[in-house]
Amino acid sequence: MSLEAKLDQVVRRRDELSSLLSQPGGLDAGDLARFSKELSDLAPVVAAIGALRDLGAELADLDDLLADPATDSEMAALARDERAALLQRRPQLEHEIKRLLLPKDAADEKNAIVEVRAGTGGDEAALFATDLFRMYQRYAEFRGWRFEVISLSETGIGGYKEAIAQLTGRNVFSRLKFESGVHRVQRVPVTESGGRIHTSAATVAVLPEAEEVDLQIADKDLRVDTYRASGPGGQSVNTTDSAIRITHLPTGIVVTQQDEKSQHKNRAKAMKVLRARLYEHERQQIAQERADTRKSQVGSGDRSERVRTYNFPQGRVTDHRINLSLHKLEKVLGGEALDEIIDALAAEDQAARLAEETG
């Protein structure tokens, strides 16, 4: 389909939605909300299309003026200057429209489940996992999001073997989706007496939160086990069988939850994480099919992919996918400068997708 045909299609859809919403009596609440959102999403595209078409009309008028033998030389000079300026602006408008027309990830506006796990490096890896988890907590504060801890598995020296949180707010998943992967740290551990630099790692998984309407899970596909919760080193933290282990039999995905004293609350939290993992499992399968035909990807979201290194001796953070280095390690870990990396990743992803759409 040509660009012009796509633009006609967008304008027709805007007109159709405007007509539907001008007589909302026949719409149920769900359709009303869905159509209103779609119309709102189309507004910037339609505005850019209008600007491009106005520009085309102005160019046609200037061409007529320049072709008219009655046009004096001074007016013709002004017309040529204006025409040159419009011709220079047209590619920018076309690029903006193509950017706005890029297919959107349906999960972008969802809330997210963030899982951080210690990788290679023992206690130092667990301490680094704590640093990353707190980085996302501080980043959430900067963005005005709600950060709710779902579960923590501690090592007893301030480190986390695993930490899971739910982040709620505007466009949470779209901002954090490129964080998935292996994060490395290079620093002298607090337990190192010789002052040697060690390399450790932690894994981050960012999953779009799935509502029940997004994913139907049959009870027959679940095995639910209860057991007695325990703390670090086997210390008992509960005297009842309130801990929950849910296994999704078709995929083998297992979720455990023991932070709450209530079995009901633990089950609710475990189901929230399970839904997110299953939803992401489906998304990854679809993404892989698409990736087979894609020329480039900024990041696949693969948890085994090394995405970033935090070098403490040099105060540097490097994102390996886009070869970006910032000498702002403390500000990145403090959440304050994380947007600089995320913005660069999003821009690179957008540029890659634009190149594929137009290539």
Phi and psi in degrees as a GROMACS rama.xvg file:
@    title "Ramachandran Plot"
@    xaxis  label "Phi"
@    yaxis  label "Psi"
@TYPE xy
-69.8886  161.143  SER-2
-59.4526  -42.5429  LEU-3
-61.9889  -40.2169  GLU-4
-65.6545  -38.5762  ALA-5
-62.3144  -40.9374  LYS-6
-65.8042  -40.5496  LEU-7
-61.0609  -40.233  ASP-8
-63.0087  -42.3214  GLN-9
-64.0795  -44.4224  VAL-10
-65.9592  -39.6158  VAL-11
-63.097  -41.457  ARG-12
-64.1439  -39.1978  ARG-13
-60.5556  -45.8245  ARG-14
-63.7733  -39.6474  ASP-15
-62.8231  -44.9041  GLU-16
-65.6911  -41.2161  LEU-17
-60.5461  -40.2333  SER-18
-65.305  -44.8704  SER-19
-61.6818  -42.4694  LEU-20
-79.4831  -14.4483  LEU-21
-78.5256  -14.4324  SER-22
-130.546  68.0052  GLN-23
-72.7449  -2.30378  PRO-24
-58.0851  -33.4431  GLY-25
-88.0059  3.2985  GLY-26
-103.689  140.185  LEU-27
-82.3763  172.557  ASP-28
-60.1718  -37.4151  ALA-29
-65.0373  -47.4348  GLY-30
-64.2236  -39.9536  ASP-31
-59.7996  -45.1266  LEU-32
-68.0353  -41.6346  ALA-33
-66.4184  -45.1888  ARG-34
-68.7936  -36.2725  PHE-35
-64.2597  -41.6004  SER-36
-66.5442  -42.2463  LYS-37
-61.987  -41.1311  GLU-38
-63.8782  -41.0986  LEU-39
-63.7408  -40.2751  SER-40
-66.0252  -32.7228  ASP-41
-78.0834  -19.3474  LEU-42
-53.9704  -50.4321  ALA-43
-65.6491  -31.7563  PRO-44
-67.4794  -45.9304  VAL-45
-64.2211  -37.2797  VAL-46
-63.5159  -41.6972  ALA-47
-68.1156  -37.8884  ALA-48
-62.8628  -43.2644  ILE-49
-59.6656  -42.2012  GLY-50
-64.6649  -40.103  ALA-51
-65.7506  -41.3512  LEU-52
-71.825  -34.6243  ARG-53
-62.6567  -40.603  ASP-54
-62.3236  -41.6839  LEU-55
-62.153  -40.0477  GLY-56
-65.8154  -39.6491  ALA-57
-63.9644  -40.4044  GLU-58
-62.8696  -40.9915  LEU-59
-62.6355  -41.2117  ALA-60
-63.7949  -41.2051  ASP-61
-66.9851  -38.0297  LEU-62
-63.4798  -40.2337  ASP-63
-63.2229  -41.187  ASP-64
-63.6435  -43.0328  LEU-65
-70.6482  -26.9953  LEU-66
-82.2159  -14.48  ALA-67
-78.2664  119.652  ASP-68
-64.8136  -15.7483  PRO-69
-82.1273  -8.20115  ALA-70
-72.9302  126.39  THR-71
-76.2415  166.163  ASP-72
-63.4436  -36.4367  SER-73
-67.9587  -43.8399  GLU-74
-64.8149  -39.4016  MET-75
-63.9882  -38.0579  ALA-76
-64.5284  -42.1489  ALA-77
-63.7068  -41.9031  LEU-78
-63.9101  -40.7234  ALA-79
-64.6232  -40.6362  ARG-80
-62.8902  -43.87  ASP-81
-66.9997  -39.0683  GLU-82
-63.5808  -41.5997  ARG-83
-62.2796  -40.5024  ALA-84
-65.4852  -40.2926  ALA-85
-67.2271  -40.5641  LEU-86
-63.6147  -32.4841  LEU-87
-72.7804  -32.1905  GLN-88
-81.4961  -26.3731  ARG-89
-58.7944  -46.7402  ARG-90
-60.7768  -33.308  PRO-91
-65.0607  -43.0001  GLN-92
-65.6563  -41.7868  LEU-93
-63.1234  -40.463  GLU-94
-63.7069  -42.2132  HIS-95
-63.6476  -40.9999  GLU-96
-65.086  -43.1909  ILE-97
-62.1323  -38.3225  LYS-98
-62.9277  -44.6012  ARG-99
-68.0132  -25.1677  LEU-100
-86.8619  -5.73436  LEU-101
-57.6737  137.175  LEU-102
-57.3852  135.369  PRO-103
-93.6367  145.292  LYS-104
-71.7759  122.033  ASP-105
-59.7096  -21.3348  ALA-106
-88.76  -8.66061  ALA-107
-54.4062  -37.2786  ASP-108
-89.7964  3.44706  GLU-109
-79.1006  161.398  LYS-110
-72.7556  174.733  ASN-111
-137.518  151.984  ALA-112
-104.694  122.917  ILE-113
-109.167  123.67  VAL-114
-116.803  126.658  GLU-115
-121.011  128.353  VAL-116
-128.791  140.029  ARG-117
-67.2329  138.646  ALA-118
-110.283  -135.808  GLY-119
-70.2553  139.694  THR-120
127.696  4.85757  GLY-121
59.8106  -133.347  GLY-122
-61.3815  -37.5111  ASP-123
-64.1984  -37.2311  GLU-124
-65.4759  -38.4111  ALA-125
-67.5389  -37.8261  ALA-126
-66.634  -37.1225  LEU-127
-67.83  -37.5745  PHE-128
-59.7608  -38.0224  ALA-129
-62.5062  -43.7826  THR-130
-58.7357  -43.76  ASP-131
-66.6684  -43.46  LEU-132
-60.78  -41.5678  PHE-133
-70.1159  -31.8125  ARG-134
-59.9515  -44.6404  MET-135
-69.4876  -32.3275  TYR-136
-65.5943  -44.3961  GLN-137
-68.6807  -37.4555  ARG-138
-62.2535  -40.4706  TYR-139
-60.0913  -38.7922  ALA-140
-63.2545  -42.7303  GLU-141
-62.6943  -35.4927  PHE-142
-85.5381  -8.26859  ARG-143
76.9912  25.7287  GLY-144
-93.1388  161.366  TRP-145
-91.3352  133.502  ARG-146
-120.016  111.912  PHE-147
-119.649  120.864  GLU-148
-71.0874  127.686  VAL-149
-93.7489  -45.8422  ILE-150
-157.442  150.31  SER-151
-133.466  134.084  LEU-152
-119.51  105.329  SER-153
-95.9383  158.335  GLU-154
-94.7282  -15.0921  THR-155
99.5457  -11.1743  GLY-156
-120.062  24.8833  ILE-157
93.9033  1.48595  GLY-158
-99.1318  162.462  GLY-159
-115.996  124.741  TYR-160
-72.5199  -37.6072  LYS-161
-153.68  138.518  GLU-162
-140.863  131.476  ALA-163
-128.578  135.317  ILE-164
-138.264  154.415  ALA-165
-105.25  128.862  GLN-166
-112.847  126.644  LEU-167
-122.18  130.334  THR-168
164.11  -165.656  GLY-169
-81.4179  125.212  ARG-170
53.7914  38.0758  ASN-171
-60.3988  -51.5121  VAL-172
-65.0534  -38.5739  PHE-173
-62.969  -29.8935  SER-174
-81.4938  -31.7189  ARG-175
-105.118  -5.41641  LEU-176
-63.8799  -24.044  LYS-177
-84.1314  1.93647  PHE-178
-80.6336  -15.3595  GLU-179
-64.6046  135.87  SER-180
139.374  -169.17  GLY-181
-93.3282  124.31  VAL-182
-106.464  129.418  HIS-183
-108.055  149.881  ARG-184
-126.427  139.345  VAL-185
-121.755  111.846  GLN-186
-165.378  170.126  ARG-187
-86.1365  114.749  VAL-188
-64.077  152.391  PRO-189
-63.3831  -22.8328  VAL-190
-89.1074  -0.792731  THR-191
-92.2464  114.826  GLU-192
-84.0619  -23.0947  SER-193
-87.0514  -2.10004  GLY-194
74.4396  19.4399  GLY-195
-84.0166  144.301  ARG-196
-81.6093  131.77  ILE-197
-113.267  152.57  HIS-198
-111.399  124.523  THR-199
-129.387  172.314  SER-200
-144.716  155.854  ALA-201
-140.036  150.016  ALA-202
-106.282  134.674  THR-203
-115.258  134.53  VAL-204
-126.946  125.164  ALA-205
-112.363  117.613  VAL-206
-116.501  134.789  LEU-207
-67.7776  134.612  PRO-208
-70.5314  129.817  GLU-209
-102.782  130.568  ALA-210
-85.3723  166.812  GLU-211
-61.9467  -29.4782  GLU-212
-71.1972  -23.1154  VAL-213
-77.9909  -25.7516  ASP-214
-152.126  120.905  LEU-215
-97.0756  124.317  GLN-216
-114.667  118.759  ILE-217
-77.8605  138.983  ALA-218
-58.2687  -34.4853  ASP-219
-66.3046  -17.3102  LYS-220
-88.1891  0.178592  ASP-221
-114.067  138.616  LEU-222
-115.21  122.644  ARG-223
-111.906  120.302  VAL-224
-114.175  143.519  ASP-225
-114.313  148.784  THR-226
-155.635  172.363  TYR-227
-84.1724  126.961  ARG-228
-69.2492  149.715  ALA-229
-141.121  154.016  SER-230
-96.4084  -169.255  GLY-231
-56.6389  135.988  PRO-232
73.2125  16.6581  GLY-233
85.9548  2.88982  GLY-234
-64.1739  129.135  GLN-235
-71.9155  131.062  SER-236
-114.039  -1.33067  VAL-237
-154.774  146.776  ASN-238
-106.892  7.69596  THR-239
-123.396  163.405  THR-240
-81.9828  68.9301  ASP-241
-97.3538  -15.8885  SER-242
-71.6936  147.93  ALA-243
-124.455  137.308  ILE-244
-125.639  119.622  ARG-245
-112.989  126.55  ILE-246
-111.964  125.476  THR-247
-88.4716  107.276  HIS-248
-62.1215  -41.7986  LEU-249
-63.9701  -32.8137  PRO-250
-106.379  -17.9675  THR-251
80.5308  6.79348  GLY-252
-70.6852  130.796  ILE-253
-119.731  133.985  VAL-254
-126.96  131.462  VAL-255
-117.857  149.414  THR-256
-150.136  126.361  GLN-257
-140.513  6.6345  GLN-258
-68.8156  -27.9618  ASP-259
-93.8953  152.706  GLU-260
-79.8734  -18.041  LYS-261
-93.7953  128.703  SER-262
-62.0538  -37.1298  GLN-263
-61.9271  -45.1897  HIS-264
-66.9436  -39.8748  LYS-265
-62.695  -39.763  ASN-266
-65.4891  -42.3058  ARG-267
-61.3603  -43.8542  ALA-268
-66.7179  -41.4377  LYS-269
-63.6369  -39.1417  ALA-270
-66.8322  -34.6151  MET-271
-63.2917  -44.2099  LYS-272
-68.6074  -41.1555  VAL-273
-61.6723  -44.5211  LEU-274
-58.7423  -43.3364  ARG-275
-63.4573  -42.6863  ALA-276
-67.9371  -38.501  ARG-277
-69.0748  -40.4599  LEU-278
-61.7771  -43.1063  TYR-279
-67.6621  -35.8286  GLU-280
-59.1602  -44.0899  HIS-281
-66.8389  -42.7548  GLU-282
-61.7143  -40.2549  ARG-283
-66.6514  -36.0477  GLN-284
-63.6893  -44.3083  GLN-285
-66.0478  -42.6766  ILE-286
-62.3292  -36.7462  ALA-287
-66.411  -38.9825  GLN-288
-62.0363  -42.3205  GLU-289
-69.2977  -38.0848  ARG-290
-62.8637  -27.9193  ALA-291
-61.5213  -26.2214  ASP-292
-106.137  -1.95748  THR-293
-86.0937  148.087  ARG-294
-83.6011  -30.802  LYS-295
-151.697  155.876  SER-296
-143.622  134.091  GLN-297
-67.411  -44.9582  VAL-298
-161.587  133.664  GLY-299
-83.0688  -12.6079  SER-300
83.1245  4.74763  GLY-301
-65.5092  126.869  ASP-302
-70.0818  -13.0256  ARG-303
-93.2332  -1.6092  SER-304
-82.6908  127.71  GLU-305
-75.0491  117.908  ARG-306
-108.02  -33.6221  VAL-307
-153.143  147.214  ARG-308
-123.976  134.756  THR-309
-110.241  104.837  TYR-310
-101.227  104.718  ASN-311
-70.3065  -43.1255  PHE-312
-57.7709  -32.7243  PRO-313
-102.157  0.41695  GLN-314
60.2327  34.1361  GLY-315
-121.316  141.405  ARG-316
-117.472  127.888  VAL-317
-121.958  125.707  THR-318
-97.4637  115.105  ASP-319
-73.7552  -21.1636  HIS-320
-70.9567  -31.0189  ARG-321
-123.192  10.5375  ILE-322
52.8671  43.7313  ASN-323
-103.613  127.127  LEU-324
-120.871  133.62  SER-325
-123.266  131.642  LEU-326
-91.4472  59.7873  HIS-327
-140.196  44.7857  LYS-328
-56.116  -47.0362  LEU-329
-63.97  -38.6542  GLU-330
-71.6712  -32.4637  LYS-331
-67.9595  -50.0744  VAL-332
-65.326  -23.3822  LEU-333
-83.2831  1.27785  GLY-334
84.0374  -15.4064  GLY-335
-70.1757  -38.4791  GLU-336
-107.919  8.77356  ALA-337
-64.1823  -31.3362  LEU-338
-58.6577  -31.9267  ASP-339
-62.2046  -39.3562  GLU-340
-73.2575  -44.1633  ILE-341
-63.6892  -41.9447  ILE-342
-61.2998  -41.724  ASP-343
-66.3295  -40.5452  ALA-344
-64.9391  -42.7612  LEU-345
-65.0545  -40.2923  ALA-346
-65.6272  -40.7209  ALA-347
-66.3102  -41.4114  GLU-348
-62.9581  -42.8834  ASP-349
-63.5368  -42.9813  GLN-350
-63.2862  -40.8197  ALA-351
-64.7895  -42.2536  ALA-352
-69.2315  -35.6744  ARG-353
-63.1617  -42.093  LEU-354
-62.9824  -37.9002  ALA-355
-70.1815  -38.365  GLU-356
-66.9501  -36.486  GLU-357
-100.85  -8.13208  THR-358
